[in-house]
């Protein structure tokens, strides 16, 4: 059966936390603050620059220094974003399963294009069928538009697609698009308990993704 497997990027497909945390700590250093451990910043990575600025500096969006810190974070992240970022263990094997099943895969992320494209090039995965970023469509996740756009661009119906993500917004976007969803509980996951997301499936490890995909897309054996 043909299918399109769509992944969120940060915390689902690639472990970007070390580089995102490094950029957040660069903002702390500029303000004379000691660095925070990656483990403290990791849960906020899926929330992007806004989440990391808040986690690192306690700046909400209405803080007078928030925008300066956000832009500074993005500038610093561009300098370090391919330092330690790598695929999660098991994703390579999962992609092999997807290819062997004659399915395709793609990325739908809220990361902006100027960040996502260079990292994808760094990871050297030329068979990505579609890359939809936070600035590709008029709306970002949790709106359904990015998932609907990804399916259309790759030539699939919504019913032929599965979306995998490690943030509540990912599952909300999939539900709004009527697309089967898998919660990546091994990822960053933010502040909301995975059990409350109402995902169709939950994968505690990357090894659990392929069985969940087969159920979600209607395959029985592979």
C-alpha distance (Angstrom), angle and dihedral (degrees) to the residues before:
residue distance angle dihedral
X1 . . .
X2 3.78 . .
X3 3.76 117.2 .
X4 3.79 145.8 159.8
X5 3.80 118.3 -134.3
X6 3.80 111.4 -157.8
X7 3.78 122.7 -164.0
X8 3.76 134.5 -165.0
X9 3.81 106.7 -129.7
X10 3.83 114.1 -140.9
X11 3.80 110.9 59.9
X12 3.80 95.3 -0.6
X13 3.78 108.5 54.8
X14 3.80 102.6 11.8
X15 3.79 133.6 25.7
X16 3.79 99.6 -127.5
X17 3.81 95.3 156.1
X18 3.84 97.4 102.5
X19 3.81 92.7 56.3
X20 3.81 94.6 39.2
X21 3.80 90.2 50.0
X22 3.80 90.6 48.1
X23 3.80 90.4 55.4
X24 3.82 91.0 47.5
X25 3.79 90.5 50.6
X26 3.81 89.9 50.4
X27 3.80 86.4 62.0
X28 3.79 90.1 50.3
X29 3.81 91.3 49.2
X30 3.81 90.8 53.2
X31 3.78 87.6 57.9
X32 3.79 95.4 46.4
X33 3.80 95.0 -104.1
X34 3.80 127.0 138.4
X35 3.83 116.9 -111.3
X36 3.78 119.7 -96.5
X37 3.82 121.0 -131.0
X38 3.79 115.7 -99.5
X39 3.82 88.4 -120.4
X40 3.81 90.4 64.9
X41 3.80 94.3 48.2
X42 3.81 97.5 39.0
X43 3.85 97.3 85.0
X44 3.82 90.0 57.2
X45 3.81 97.9 51.9
X46 3.81 94.6 91.3
X47 3.81 87.7 57.5
X48 3.79 89.9 63.7
X49 3.78 126.3 -148.8
X50 3.79 93.3 -22.1
X51 3.79 93.2 54.9
X52 3.78 95.0 44.4
X53 3.80 94.2 47.7
X54 3.76 88.9 52.8
X55 3.80 93.3 45.3
X56 3.79 94.3 46.3
X57 3.79 101.0 37.5
X58 3.83 106.1 14.3
X59 3.81 88.9 -121.6
X60 3.80 115.3 150.6
X61 3.80 119.3 -159.9
X62 3.82 91.1 -95.5
X63 3.81 92.9 54.2
X64 3.84 110.6 114.3
X65 3.83 91.1 -126.7
X66 3.79 96.6 43.1
X67 3.80 98.9 97.5
X68 3.81 92.7 45.3
X69 3.79 90.1 50.5
X70 3.81 92.8 45.5
X71 3.79 92.7 51.7
X72 3.78 90.8 44.0
X73 3.79 89.9 51.7
X74 3.81 91.9 51.6
X75 3.81 91.8 48.2
X76 3.79 91.8 50.1
X77 3.79 92.6 43.9
X78 3.79 90.7 57.1
X79 3.81 87.7 58.8
X80 3.81 95.5 52.9
X81 3.81 106.6 22.8
X82 3.81 95.9 110.9
X83 3.81 96.9 41.7
X84 3.81 102.1 94.9
X85 3.81 103.8 -6.5
X86 3.80 113.3 125.6
X87 3.79 141.1 153.9
X88 3.78 115.4 -81.0
X89 3.79 112.7 -101.1
X90 3.78 108.1 -88.3
X91 3.80 97.8 25.6
X92 3.80 91.9 101.2
X93 3.80 89.6 55.1
X94 3.79 91.0 46.3
X95 3.80 91.1 53.2
X96 3.80 88.5 52.2
X97 3.82 89.6 54.5
X98 3.80 90.4 49.3
X99 3.80 92.6 50.4
X100 3.82 92.7 45.8
X101 3.80 89.2 53.3
X102 3.84 89.7 54.1
X103 3.77 90.8 -115.7
X104 3.78 128.3 131.7
X105 3.78 132.7 -134.2
X106 3.77 138.1 -153.2
X107 3.78 145.4 170.0
X108 3.81 129.1 -108.5
X109 3.79 110.1 -176.9
X110 3.79 139.1 158.4
X111 3.81 87.8 -136.3
X112 3.79 109.1 112.4
X113 3.78 120.4 -109.1
X114 3.82 96.0 -111.3
X115 3.81 88.2 61.8
X116 3.81 102.4 33.5
X117 3.81 99.5 49.3
X118 3.84 96.7 55.3
X119 3.81 91.7 47.3
X120 3.79 92.2 49.2
X121 3.82 89.0 49.9
X122 3.81 89.1 49.7
X123 3.82 90.7 53.1
X124 3.83 90.1 54.0
X125 3.80 100.1 -138.9
X126 3.81 104.2 148.0
X127 3.80 96.8 173.1
X128 3.81 96.3 69.2
X129 3.82 101.9 132.9
X130 3.80 96.5 -157.2
X131 3.80 138.3 2.9
X132 3.79 116.8 -161.2
X133 3.80 115.9 -177.7
X134 3.77 135.3 -168.9
X135 3.79 91.8 -93.5
X136 3.83 97.7 40.6
X137 3.81 95.3 88.9
X138 3.77 134.7 33.8
X139 3.81 89.0 -105.1
X140 3.81 132.5 36.4
X141 3.80 128.4 -149.9
X142 3.02 133.5 -34.8
X143 3.82 81.5 46.3
X144 3.83 111.2 87.4
X145 3.80 93.9 -131.1
X146 3.85 97.6 91.9
X147 3.81 92.2 53.3
X148 3.79 92.9 44.3
X149 3.79 89.8 49.1
X150 3.82 92.7 48.7
X151 3.80 92.0 51.8
X152 3.80 92.6 48.1
X153 3.81 94.1 46.4
X154 3.80 91.7 51.1
X155 3.81 92.7 45.3
X156 3.81 100.3 -111.9
X157 3.77 135.0 124.8
X158 3.80 118.5 -122.3
X159 3.80 89.2 -108.8
X160 3.81 90.6 60.3
X161 3.80 93.1 55.5
X162 3.80 137.0 81.9
X163 3.79 125.2 -166.3
X164 3.80 123.0 -150.7
X165 3.79 121.3 -166.2
X166 3.79 143.9 155.5
X167 3.80 98.9 -146.0
X168 3.78 133.5 71.9
X169 3.82 89.3 -120.7
X170 3.80 89.7 60.3
X171 3.77 92.9 57.4
X172 3.81 92.2 42.1
X173 3.80 89.1 53.5
X174 3.81 92.1 49.4
X175 3.79 92.3 47.9
X176 3.80 91.3 49.0
X177 3.82 89.1 51.4
X178 3.84 92.2 45.7
X179 3.81 88.1 -121.3
X180 3.84 121.8 144.2
X181 3.79 110.6 -106.4
X182 3.78 138.9 -155.5
X183 3.79 120.8 -161.8
X184 3.80 111.9 -140.0
X185 3.78 98.5 -142.8
X186 3.82 90.6 177.3
X187 3.81 89.5 67.3
X188 3.78 134.3 79.3
X189 3.82 95.2 -75.0
X190 3.81 98.0 -177.9
X191 3.77 123.0 -138.3
X192 3.82 100.5 -40.8
X193 3.84 119.8 88.8
X194 3.80 110.5 -112.7
X195 3.80 91.4 -134.3
X196 3.82 89.1 65.9
X197 3.81 96.7 53.1
X198 3.83 95.6 84.6
X199 3.80 93.2 -134.1
X200 3.80 116.2 168.6
X201 3.81 90.3 -125.4
X202 3.81 136.2 10.7
X203 3.81 122.4 -146.8
X204 3.79 114.2 -161.8
X205 3.82 90.9 -172.5
X206 3.80 136.0 18.1
X207 3.82 87.6 -107.8
X208 3.82 88.5 65.8
X209 3.81 93.3 56.0
X210 3.81 98.3 79.7
X211 3.85 95.6 53.1
X212 3.80 88.7 47.1
X213 3.81 91.5 48.9
X214 3.81 91.2 50.8
X215 3.79 91.0 52.7
X216 3.79 93.0 44.3
X217 3.78 96.1 48.9
X218 3.77 97.4 39.5
X219 3.79 101.8 -105.9
X220 3.78 115.7 141.6
X221 3.79 102.6 -173.9
X222 3.79 135.9 13.4
